[in-house]
Amino acid sequence: MKLQKQVILAVMAISAALFFCSCGRTSSGSGIFQGRMGSGTKTEQEAEQTPQQETDKEADQTDTPLYVIVKIDTEGKEAVFEKVSNGRQLQYPYTATTRFLDKYGNSKSAESFLPGDVAEIAVSESDQELVSVQLSDAVWVYEDIVNYSIDESIGALIVGNTKYAYDPELSIFSGEGRIGFSDISESDILRAVGSDKKLISLAVQKGHGYLALANTKLFEGSFICVGDRIFEQVEPNMQIEVPEGTYLVTVANNGYGGSREIEIKRDQTVALNLDELKGEGPKVCKITFDVGVEGAVLWIDGKKADYSKPIELAYGVHTIAVEAEGYDTITEKLVVNSKEAEIEIALNSASGSKASDTDSSAKTDTDTDSNNTNQNTNNNNTANNNTGAAGQNNGNTNNNNNSNNNNNNNSSQTDYLTTLYNLLTSIGNTNNNNNNANSSSNTDSNSNSSTDDDDLRDE
């Protein structure tokens, strides 16, 4: 009996030991154990999420979130944004009570907000509607960027001499759509928004379209002028890239020619049948030449001309040259496409270098230090042209066309009153190199770019 009691006590002791040992097991074991409230899995999730949630909360308290405006649909009353910090896209409805503000807090219309603008927004928690959209004053806005390049190898937009880094996912807007860097043309005008030296968004402020020429045979070898900046030799069925806008297009050759106003829209192609511009012919222009140097000799198409009286030239391209002792020779391509014209030529003192002919298609907007060309066309049908050729020797030319014919849009019977010039000469390799250096310096100094961040901030 005594032995039986000892066995029972031993069994109870072992059971108690096993029970207390089980209290020390972790949640991964089976049986009954003591632990924290809730399941072990939930506790681990809270341990993982809480630090991140606290970090986000602190960030939201210290930095106001910024949003890139993707689209504001004024008809559907919806706005689409992209969060700058993570690229997340958000869409909210808005109402007549939603406030649209500039960075100073002044009211703006919803239509005035552009894709690529960076704003701060407020949303009502109850119905998730926009309460306000305000342009951020923490960013700079740089408009009308023309002097730029894009280096995708280093991820930078280079404006003047300043580099602005961008992320590979940078939002680039054109109209209401998005594009890539490959869709940007050198002639496009850009609008950038950023902070310090970091680009946040990029938009094409003024894009380009195309002018496609048909039935070019009559004018091949001559030149076509689109507005006062594009001057190219006509080739069979050519297509020209043109910045968006409205232009007067002019062609002339072999006694025929005409003009027509066209509108180039972004990413669209306008077809132009040159047969519709030739008009009746052959036609001639009566030109009065005024050369400011006594004894100067005028050559037209390789023949000496008597410019003491008006000279008749057929519509088309002609080569003229003016030379005088002690002065640099001027050689130019002249596109004639008007009934009458007056041309005033001023010669510059010789620089000691021999002049040579150049092709008129190398048109530029840069003035040189040696000799300057100011070309003014006073005509009801054309804009003024101010042209100088970089590194080239030139004079001053004024064309005053006094005709009153304004009908230049569609009729091929109209005498189009435009005489276009592209004055180009050169004065030797040495002076060319010097003038080109000066021209490059002037171009950089007169550009819209700036190396100072203060200049990039929207005033």
C-alpha positions as CSV (number, residue, x, y, z in Angstrom):
1,M,0.0,0.0,0.0
2,K,2.8,2.3,0.8
3,L,4.5,1.5,-2.5
4,Q,1.3,2.2,-4.4
5,K,1.2,5.7,-2.9
6,Q,4.8,6.4,-3.9
7,V,4.0,5.4,-7.5
8,I,0.9,7.6,-7.6
9,L,2.9,10.6,-6.3
10,A,5.7,10.0,-8.9
11,V,3.1,9.9,-11.7
12,M,1.6,13.2,-10.4
13,A,5.0,14.8,-10.2
14,I,5.9,13.8,-13.8
15,S,2.5,15.2,-15.0
16,A,3.0,18.5,-13.2
17,A,6.5,18.8,-14.8
18,L,5.1,18.1,-18.2
19,F,2.4,20.7,-17.7
20,F,4.8,23.4,-16.6
21,C,7.2,22.6,-19.4
22,S,4.3,23.0,-21.9
23,C,3.7,26.6,-20.6
24,G,7.1,27.5,-21.9
25,R,6.5,26.4,-25.5
26,T,6.2,28.9,-28.4
27,S,3.1,29.4,-30.6
28,S,4.6,27.1,-33.2
29,G,4.0,24.1,-30.9
30,S,0.8,22.3,-30.1
31,G,-1.1,22.1,-26.8
32,I,-2.1,24.7,-24.3
33,F,0.3,27.7,-23.9
34,Q,0.3,31.2,-22.5
35,G,0.7,34.0,-25.0
36,R,-0.2,37.6,-25.9
37,M,-3.7,38.5,-26.8
38,G,-4.6,37.7,-30.4
39,S,-3.1,35.3,-32.8
40,G,0.6,35.2,-33.5
41,T,0.1,35.9,-37.2
42,K,-1.7,39.1,-36.6
43,T,0.9,40.3,-34.1
44,E,3.6,39.8,-36.7
45,Q,1.7,41.8,-39.3
46,E,1.3,44.6,-37.0
47,A,5.0,44.6,-36.2
48,E,5.7,44.8,-40.0
49,Q,3.1,47.5,-40.9
50,T,3.2,49.9,-38.0
51,P,6.7,51.4,-38.7
52,Q,5.8,52.1,-42.4
53,Q,2.4,53.5,-41.5
54,E,4.1,55.8,-38.9
55,T,6.6,56.9,-41.5
56,D,3.9,57.7,-44.1
57,K,2.0,59.6,-41.4
58,E,5.0,61.7,-40.5
59,A,5.8,62.4,-44.1
60,D,2.2,63.6,-44.8
61,Q,2.5,65.9,-41.7
62,T,5.8,67.4,-42.8
63,D,5.5,67.6,-46.6
64,T,2.3,68.5,-48.5
65,P,1.8,65.9,-51.2
66,L,2.2,67.2,-54.8
67,Y,0.2,66.0,-57.8
68,V,0.9,66.3,-61.5
69,I,-2.3,67.3,-63.4
70,V,-2.9,64.8,-66.1
71,K,-6.3,66.0,-67.3
72,I,-9.2,68.2,-66.1
73,D,-12.4,67.1,-67.9
74,T,-14.6,70.2,-67.8
75,E,-17.5,68.5,-69.5
76,G,-17.4,65.3,-67.3
77,K,-16.4,67.3,-64.2
78,E,-13.6,65.0,-63.4
79,A,-9.9,65.6,-62.7
80,V,-7.1,63.1,-63.1
81,F,-3.8,63.4,-61.1
82,E,-0.6,61.6,-60.7
83,K,1.1,61.7,-57.3
84,V,4.7,63.0,-57.6
85,S,6.1,60.8,-54.9
86,N,5.1,57.4,-56.3
87,G,3.4,57.9,-59.7
88,R,0.1,56.7,-58.4
89,Q,-2.8,57.9,-60.6
90,L,-5.9,59.3,-58.9
91,Q,-9.3,60.5,-60.3
92,Y,-11.8,62.7,-58.5
93,P,-15.1,64.4,-59.5
94,Y,-15.5,68.0,-58.8
95,T,-18.5,70.4,-58.6
96,A,-19.3,74.1,-59.0
97,T,-18.1,74.7,-55.4
98,T,-14.6,73.2,-56.1
99,R,-12.0,76.0,-55.8
100,F,-9.3,76.3,-58.5
101,L,-6.5,78.5,-57.4
102,D,-3.2,79.8,-58.6
103,K,-0.2,79.6,-56.3
104,Y,-1.1,82.8,-54.6
105,G,-4.6,81.7,-53.7
106,N,-6.4,83.6,-56.4
107,S,-9.2,82.0,-58.3
108,K,-8.6,80.5,-61.7
109,S,-10.8,78.8,-64.2
110,A,-10.5,75.0,-64.4
111,E,-9.8,75.3,-68.2
112,S,-6.6,77.3,-67.4
113,F,-4.9,74.4,-65.7
114,L,-2.6,72.5,-68.1
115,P,-1.4,68.9,-68.3
116,G,1.9,68.9,-66.5
117,D,1.0,71.5,-63.9
118,V,1.9,70.6,-60.3
119,A,-0.7,71.2,-57.7
120,E,-1.8,70.6,-54.1
121,I,-5.3,69.1,-53.7
122,A,-7.9,68.8,-51.0
123,V,-10.6,66.0,-51.1
124,S,-13.7,65.7,-48.9
125,E,-13.6,62.5,-46.9
126,S,-17.4,61.9,-47.0
127,D,-18.0,61.8,-50.8
128,Q,-14.4,61.8,-52.2
129,E,-15.0,65.0,-54.2
130,L,-12.4,67.7,-54.9
131,V,-12.6,70.6,-52.5
132,S,-9.7,72.6,-54.0
133,V,-6.9,72.4,-56.5
134,Q,-4.1,74.9,-56.1
135,L,-0.9,75.3,-58.1
136,S,2.1,74.6,-56.0
137,D,4.5,77.4,-55.1
138,A,7.2,74.7,-54.3
139,V,8.1,74.2,-58.0
140,W,9.3,76.4,-60.8
141,V,7.7,76.6,-64.2
142,Y,9.8,77.3,-67.3
143,E,7.9,78.2,-70.5
144,D,8.9,78.8,-74.2
145,I,12.0,76.6,-74.1
146,V,13.6,76.6,-77.5
147,N,17.3,76.3,-76.7
148,Y,17.4,72.7,-75.4
149,S,18.6,69.2,-75.9
150,I,17.7,65.8,-74.4
151,D,20.4,63.3,-73.4
152,E,18.6,60.1,-72.6
153,S,21.9,58.3,-71.8
154,I,22.2,60.3,-68.6
155,G,18.5,61.1,-68.1
156,A,18.8,64.9,-68.5
157,L,17.1,67.8,-70.2
158,I,19.7,70.3,-71.0
159,V,18.5,73.9,-71.2
160,G,21.3,76.3,-72.2
161,N,24.2,75.1,-70.1
162,T,22.0,73.7,-67.2
163,K,21.1,70.0,-66.8
164,Y,17.8,68.9,-65.3
165,A,17.6,65.3,-64.3
166,Y,14.4,63.3,-64.9
167,D,13.1,59.8,-63.9
168,P,12.6,57.2,-66.7
169,E,8.9,57.4,-65.9
170,L,8.8,61.2,-66.5
171,S,5.3,62.3,-67.8
172,I,5.6,64.1,-71.1
173,F,2.4,65.7,-72.4
174,S,1.4,66.9,-75.8
175,G,-2.1,68.3,-76.1
176,E,-4.4,65.9,-74.2
177,G,-2.2,62.9,-74.7
178,R,1.2,61.5,-73.6
179,I,4.3,61.1,-75.8
180,G,7.9,59.9,-75.5
181,F,11.1,61.7,-76.1
182,S,11.3,60.3,-79.6
183,D,8.1,62.2,-80.5
184,I,9.7,65.6,-79.7
185,S,11.1,67.6,-82.6
186,E,13.9,70.1,-82.5
187,S,11.4,72.7,-83.6
188,D,9.0,72.1,-80.7
189,I,8.7,74.6,-77.9
190,L,8.6,73.0,-74.5
191,R,7.2,73.8,-71.0
192,A,8.9,72.3,-68.0
193,V,8.0,72.0,-64.3
194,G,10.5,71.0,-61.7
195,S,12.1,71.5,-58.3
196,D,15.7,72.5,-58.0
197,K,17.6,70.6,-60.7
198,K,14.9,67.8,-60.9
199,L,12.3,67.7,-63.7
200,I,8.8,66.8,-62.6
201,S,6.9,67.1,-65.8
202,L,7.5,68.1,-69.4
203,A,5.0,69.3,-72.0
204,V,5.1,70.3,-75.7
205,Q,3.9,73.9,-75.6
206,K,4.0,74.3,-79.4
207,G,4.4,71.2,-81.5
208,H,4.7,70.5,-85.2
209,G,2.8,69.0,-88.2
210,Y,3.7,68.3,-91.8
211,L,3.2,69.9,-95.2
212,A,3.1,67.3,-98.0
213,L,3.6,68.7,-101.5
214,A,2.0,67.2,-104.6
215,N,2.6,67.9,-108.3
216,T,5.9,69.5,-107.7
217,K,7.4,69.1,-111.2
218,L,7.1,72.7,-112.3
219,F,8.8,74.0,-109.2
220,E,11.5,71.4,-108.7
221,G,14.9,73.1,-108.4
222,S,13.3,76.3,-107.2
223,F,12.4,77.1,-103.6
224,I,9.4,77.1,-101.4
225,C,8.9,79.5,-98.5
226,V,6.7,78.7,-95.5
227,G,6.2,81.8,-93.5
228,D,9.5,83.7,-92.9
229,R,11.5,80.8,-91.4
230,I,11.4,77.8,-93.7
231,F,13.0,78.1,-97.1
232,E,13.8,74.9,-98.8
233,Q,14.5,73.6,-102.3
234,V,11.5,71.9,-103.9
235,E,12.0,68.1,-104.4
236,P,9.6,65.6,-105.9
237,N,6.6,65.0,-103.6
238,M,8.5,66.2,-100.6
239,Q,7.2,66.5,-97.0
240,I,8.3,69.4,-94.7
241,E,8.1,69.4,-91.0
242,V,6.5,72.7,-89.9
243,P,5.8,74.1,-86.4
244,E,2.1,74.4,-85.7
245,G,0.6,77.7,-86.8
246,T,-0.7,79.6,-89.8
247,Y,1.7,80.4,-92.7
248,L,1.8,81.9,-96.1
249,V,3.3,79.4,-98.5
250,T,4.9,80.8,-101.6
251,V,6.5,79.1,-104.7
252,A,7.7,80.5,-108.0
253,N,9.6,79.1,-111.0
254,N,9.9,79.6,-114.8
255,G,7.5,82.5,-114.9
256,Y,4.8,80.9,-112.7
257,G,4.1,81.1,-109.0
258,G,1.7,81.9,-106.3
259,S,0.9,81.9,-102.6
260,R,-1.6,80.3,-100.3
261,E,-2.3,80.5,-96.6
262,I,-2.2,77.2,-94.7
263,E,-2.8,76.1,-91.1
264,I,-0.5,73.4,-89.7
265,K,-2.0,71.5,-86.7
266,R,-0.1,69.4,-84.2
267,D,0.8,65.9,-85.5
268,Q,-1.4,66.4,-88.6
269,T,-0.4,66.5,-92.3
270,V,-1.7,69.2,-94.7
271,A,-1.5,68.3,-98.4
272,L,-0.7,71.1,-100.9
273,N,-1.1,70.7,-104.7
274,L,1.4,73.1,-106.2
275,D,-0.4,73.0,-109.6
276,E,-3.1,75.1,-107.9
277,L,-0.5,77.8,-107.1
278,K,1.1,78.3,-110.5
279,G,-1.5,80.6,-111.8
280,E,-1.5,82.1,-115.3
281,G,1.9,82.7,-116.9
282,P,4.6,83.4,-117.6
283,K,4.6,86.4,-115.3
284,V,7.3,89.0,-114.7
285,C,8.3,91.3,-111.8
286,K,9.5,94.8,-112.4
287,I,12.3,95.4,-109.9
288,T,14.0,98.7,-109.1
289,F,17.5,98.2,-107.7
290,D,19.1,100.9,-105.5
291,V,22.8,100.2,-104.9
292,G,24.4,102.6,-102.4
293,V,27.9,102.6,-103.9
294,E,28.7,104.6,-107.1
295,G,30.2,102.5,-109.8
296,A,28.9,99.2,-108.4
297,V,28.3,96.4,-110.9
298,L,25.1,94.3,-110.7
299,W,25.1,90.8,-112.2
300,I,21.8,88.8,-112.7
301,D,22.1,85.1,-113.5
302,G,25.7,85.7,-114.6
303,K,24.9,88.6,-116.9
304,K,25.8,92.3,-116.3
305,A,22.6,94.3,-115.8
306,D,21.8,98.0,-116.2
307,Y,20.0,98.9,-113.0
308,S,19.7,102.6,-113.8
309,K,16.1,101.7,-114.7
310,P,13.7,99.0,-113.5
311,I,14.6,95.4,-114.6
312,E,12.0,92.8,-115.5
313,L,12.6,89.3,-114.1
314,A,10.4,86.3,-114.6
315,Y,8.8,84.7,-111.6
316,G,11.2,82.2,-110.1
317,V,14.7,81.9,-108.6
318,H,17.5,84.2,-109.8
319,T,21.1,84.7,-108.7
320,I,22.2,88.3,-108.3
321,A,25.7,89.6,-107.4
322,V,26.9,93.1,-106.6
323,E,30.6,94.1,-106.7
324,A,32.5,97.3,-106.3
325,E,36.1,98.2,-105.8
326,G,37.0,98.3,-102.2
327,Y,33.8,96.5,-101.1
328,D,33.0,92.9,-100.4
329,T,31.0,91.2,-103.2
330,I,27.4,90.2,-102.4
331,T,25.9,87.1,-103.9
332,E,22.3,86.1,-103.2
333,K,19.4,83.9,-104.3
334,L,16.3,85.9,-105.1
335,V,12.9,84.3,-105.4
336,V,10.7,86.6,-107.4
337,N,6.9,86.3,-106.9
338,S,5.4,89.8,-107.2
339,K,4.4,92.4,-109.8
340,E,6.7,95.1,-108.5
341,A,9.5,95.4,-106.0
342,E,12.2,97.8,-104.8
343,I,15.5,96.4,-103.6
344,E,18.1,98.5,-101.7
345,I,21.5,97.0,-101.3
346,A,24.2,98.5,-99.0
347,L,27.8,97.2,-99.5
348,N,30.4,96.9,-96.7
349,S,34.0,97.7,-96.9
350,A,36.2,94.9,-98.1
351,S,37.7,92.6,-95.5
352,G,40.5,91.4,-97.6
353,S,39.0,88.0,-98.3
354,K,37.7,86.7,-101.5
355,A,33.9,86.2,-101.6
356,S,32.2,83.0,-102.8
357,D,28.7,81.9,-103.5
358,T,26.6,80.0,-101.1
359,D,23.4,78.1,-101.3
360,S,20.3,80.0,-100.2
361,S,18.8,77.0,-98.4
362,A,21.2,77.5,-95.5
363,K,19.0,80.0,-93.9
364,T,19.7,81.1,-90.4
365,D,18.4,83.7,-87.9
366,T,21.9,84.6,-86.5
367,D,23.5,88.0,-87.1
368,T,27.3,88.2,-87.5
369,D,29.7,90.8,-86.3
370,S,31.3,91.4,-89.6
371,N,28.4,92.3,-91.8
372,N,24.7,92.3,-91.1
373,T,21.7,91.6,-93.3
374,N,18.3,93.1,-92.4
375,Q,15.7,91.9,-94.9
376,N,12.3,93.6,-94.7
377,T,9.4,92.8,-96.9
378,N,6.6,95.4,-96.7
379,N,3.8,93.5,-98.3
380,N,0.1,92.9,-97.5
381,N,0.6,89.2,-98.0
382,T,3.8,88.4,-96.2
383,A,5.3,88.8,-92.8
384,N,8.6,90.7,-92.3
385,N,11.8,88.7,-92.8
386,N,14.9,89.5,-90.7
387,T,17.7,87.2,-91.9
388,G,21.4,87.2,-91.4
389,A,23.8,84.4,-92.4
390,A,26.2,83.1,-89.7
391,G,29.8,83.6,-90.7
392,Q,28.9,85.2,-94.0
393,N,29.5,88.6,-95.6
394,N,26.3,90.4,-96.4
395,G,24.6,93.8,-96.9
396,N,21.3,95.5,-96.1
397,T,18.3,94.7,-98.3
398,N,14.9,96.3,-98.2
399,N,12.0,95.2,-100.4
400,N,9.1,97.6,-100.5
401,N,6.2,96.2,-102.4
402,N,3.5,98.8,-102.8
403,S,0.7,96.9,-104.4
404,N,-2.8,96.8,-102.8
405,N,-3.8,93.2,-103.8
406,N,-4.8,91.3,-100.7
407,N,-6.5,88.3,-102.2
408,N,-4.0,85.6,-101.8
409,N,-5.8,82.6,-100.3
410,N,-7.2,80.3,-103.0
411,S,-7.5,81.7,-106.5
412,S,-4.7,80.6,-108.8
413,Q,-5.5,83.6,-111.1
414,T,-4.4,86.1,-108.5
415,D,-1.1,88.0,-108.9
416,Y,0.6,87.2,-105.6
417,L,2.5,90.1,-104.4
418,T,5.5,88.6,-102.6
419,T,9.2,88.9,-103.5
420,L,11.3,86.7,-101.1
421,Y,14.9,87.0,-100.4
422,N,17.6,84.9,-98.9
423,L,20.8,86.8,-98.9
424,L,23.8,84.6,-98.3
425,T,27.5,85.1,-99.0
426,S,30.8,84.1,-97.4
427,I,34.2,85.9,-97.0
428,G,36.7,83.1,-96.7
429,N,37.5,80.3,-94.4
430,T,39.4,82.4,-91.8
431,N,36.7,85.0,-91.3
432,N,34.0,82.3,-91.5
433,N,35.5,80.5,-88.5
434,N,35.7,83.8,-86.5
435,N,32.2,84.8,-87.4
436,N,30.8,81.4,-86.6
437,A,32.3,81.6,-83.1
438,N,30.8,85.0,-82.6
439,S,27.5,83.8,-83.9
440,S,27.5,80.9,-81.5
441,S,28.3,83.2,-78.6
442,N,25.5,85.6,-79.5
443,T,23.0,82.8,-79.9
444,D,23.8,81.4,-76.4
445,S,23.6,84.9,-74.8
446,N,20.2,85.6,-76.5
447,S,18.5,82.3,-75.8
448,N,15.6,81.8,-73.5
449,S,17.7,79.6,-71.3
450,S,19.3,80.4,-68.0
451,T,21.9,78.8,-65.7
452,D,20.4,80.5,-62.7
453,D,17.6,78.6,-60.9
454,D,16.0,81.9,-59.9
455,D,15.2,82.6,-63.6
456,L,13.4,79.3,-63.9
457,R,10.8,80.2,-61.2
458,D,7.4,81.3,-62.4
459,E,7.1,85.0,-61.6
